Amino acid sequence: MLKRIDAGQVCIGMFVEVIEGLWQDPFLCKRRFSLRREVDAARIRKCGTASVVINTSKGLDTNGLPGRDVEIDIQAARETVQKSVQLLEEAFAKLRNGDGVSIDHVAPVISSVSKSMDENPAVFLSVTRLKSKDEVTFLHSISVSALMILFSRHLALDEHTIQMLGTAGLLHDVGKLEVPLEVLNKTGPLEKDEIGLLRGHPEKGHAILSRQEGMSDIVLDVCLNHHERIDGKGYPRSLPASEVSLHARMATICDVYDAITSVRPYKAPWSASQALKWMFGAEGHFDRQLLKKFALCLSVASVS
């Protein structure tokens, strides 16, 4: 439902349809958007414009509560996840069979995930957290894609980069196609040779994607480097921090966060606060300044 409110009533979590008045801001006025950053909300409140039109079916109302039935969002998220898993399974099957896959093949998944993250990111991410033994790879990929989209929007990256980072999230673990299932699904500690097989998946994935026509450099970078660390102790190449891109650093954060907050057949999930506390305590693993921004991003999106 559309609702006209005073600019002073604007808060994060609202979905802005129109900013009315003579005041113009090149970023905030160019599109309809979900208001996720307090700095943007403050700019609107201080602008002196007469009114703002919000859509309470897509965001918070003035009382701070969702303007729609959350059950509707949950059902929509489940349908999006189900269709996305199917499309991703088809794309991975093509790769497994040696057939070509382009960014266009996964574009419908990115479009659906992006739309869901606009409408209710907390609900969408909660639906992807329950991962069965057979769905771990696909749902993890969809969830990392969603987190990359959410995070990159919070960082105000350009739309093309956002789409490529979403695609990178979908394809970052494609190298696991060449890792034996008994290793991927093992519930106990891995043997030394099994660890070696698992740690080979970034290079295997990079090789697979490098053979695909028109594959984005961002996708290739994230696939190869999402297990690198700021202290240079990551894999597969033990890169120093100066050689780990922003995109790969974002992927490392999103990848680990989803892994430790998800339900698995062999472990209980951590809450968002538990996960972030552990990640901040993992010295040398993550870019701490970027991790702080990620934590704020989750807070703004009401992800718990």
Buried (B, 14 or more C-beta within 10 A) or exposed (E): EEBEBEBEBBBBBBBBBBBEEEBEEEEBBEEEBBBBBEEBBEBBBEBEBEBBBBBBBBBBBBEEEBBBEEEBBBEBBBEBBEEBBEBBEEBBEBBEEEEEBEBEBBBEBBBBBBEBBBBBBBBBBBBBBEBEEEBBBBBBBBBBBBBBBBBBBBBEBEEEBBBBBBBBBBBBBBBBBBBEEEBBEBEEEEEEEBEEBBBBBBBBBBBBBEEBEEBBEBBBBBBBBBBBBBEBEBBBBEBEEEEBBBBBBBBBBBBBBBBBBBEBEEEEBBEBEEBBEBBBEEEEBBBBEBBEBBBBBBBBBBBE
